[in-house]
Structures are given as C-alpha cells and as structure tokens.
C-alpha cells in the first residue's frame, strides 16, 4: 500500500504523476486527484512532449467545462505512475486547464479505477492499494 499526506483544507488534492510516452519520453506533472473525472486529463504540450500528436486522434470526448461544452482528443498514454502504482495504456484526454488552476491536469477514473483508494479527510491521508 502506498500512502501520502495531503492538506484537507486545500481546494484540491494535488499529487505528482509520471507519464511515459513514446520512446524514452517521460514527464512528471502535478494533477488533482479527481474521482468525479471519467478520464485523466493532461495538457496538449505534455502530450506532445511525450511524442503524441493529439490533433491526429480519431477519438474525441465531449467535456463540460466552466466555459461551456468543448471537444477534446482522447489518446492512450503508454504508462502512468502514481506513487509506486502504475497502469499501462491509459486513456487520457488532452485539454488545457485554465491558467489559474492549482494543477495542470486531473488524475481521473481511467487510472484510479484500477486501485482501492482511501481518502481520509480527518487525518489528511490518501492510501492507494
């Protein structure tokens, strides 16, 4: 089991993930753990740095955002690692969050559904097993 502390008073549970792309490309980014998001979301620039071209994706996802309804490409990332847990071939939406966000992406159910997640807001402990 992997465990981290988080600030229960923070507006998001911010975590660091490592994304593995084509070849030896990898990037570490800060995302919000979001059990309400169907997919993990990463910025276009990160997808491109991993060797993907989101513009060529044939699969599109409709997103409901604060600014309205938008369409975004869906790609499969070679691997995502969070703490000591990893999942291969993860469906990921390429979409830039607003500039004033606390994070650059979301860690959604396309990754989280593979694990038992315990969030204890009283103690500020997140466990993944």
Residue pairs with C-beta under 8 A, 6 or more apart in sequence:
1 127
1 128
1 129
2 83
2 84
2 85
2 127
2 128
2 129
3 83
3 125
3 126
3 127
3 128
4 15
4 83
4 125
4 126
5 124
5 125
5 126
6 13
6 14
6 15
6 124
6 125
6 126
7 124
8 121
8 122
8 124
10 102
11 102
12 32
12 33
12 102
12 103
13 32
13 33
13 119
13 126
14 30
14 31
14 32
14 33
14 102
14 103
15 30
15 31
15 32
15 33
15 82
15 107
15 126
16 28
16 29
16 30
16 31
16 82
17 28
17 29
17 31
17 80
17 81
17 82
17 107
18 26
18 27
18 28
18 80
18 81
18 82
19 26
19 27
19 28
19 29
19 42
19 46
19 50
19 77
19 79
19 80
20 26
20 50
20 77
20 78
20 79
20 80
20 81
21 27
21 47
21 49
21 50
21 51
21 52
21 77
21 78
22 50
22 51
22 52
22 78
23 51
25 49
25 50
25 51
26 50
27 46
27 49
27 50
29 42
29 43
29 46
29 104
29 105
30 103
30 104
30 105
31 40
31 41
31 42
31 103
31 104
31 105
31 106
31 107
32 102
32 103
32 105
32 106
32 107
33 107
33 112
33 119
33 126
34 106
34 107
34 108
35 108
35 109
35 112
35 117
37 106
37 107
37 108
37 109
38 108
38 109
38 110
39 61
39 74
39 91
39 92
39 93
39 106
39 108
39 109
39 110
40 77
40 80
40 90
40 91
40 92
40 93
40 105
40 106
40 107
40 108
40 110
40 111
41 72
41 92
41 93
41 94
41 95
41 97
41 105
41 106
41 108
42 77
42 92
42 93
42 94
42 104
42 105
43 94
43 95
43 96
43 97
43 104
43 105
44 54
44 94
44 95
44 96
45 96
46 104
46 105
47 53
47 54
47 75
47 77
47 92
47 94
48 54
50 77
50 78
52 75
52 77
52 94
54 73
54 75
54 94
55 73
57 73
57 74
57 75
57 94
59 73
59 74
59 75
60 71
60 72
60 73
60 74
61 71
61 72
61 73
61 74
61 93
62 69
62 70
62 71
63 69
63 70
63 71
63 72
63 93
63 95
66 98
70 95
72 93
72 94
72 95
73 93
73 94
74 91
74 92
74 93
74 94
75 91
75 92
75 94
76 89
76 90
76 91
76 92
77 89
77 90
77 92
78 88
78 89
79 86
79 87
79 88
79 89
79 90
80 86
80 87
80 90
80 92
80 107
80 111
82 107
82 111
82 128
83 128
85 114
85 115
85 128
87 111
87 114
90 110
90 111
91 110
92 110
97 103
97 104
97 105
97 106
115 128
115 129
116 127
116 128
116 129
117 126
117 127
117 128
118 125
118 126
118 127
118 128
118 129
119 125
119 126
120 126
120 127
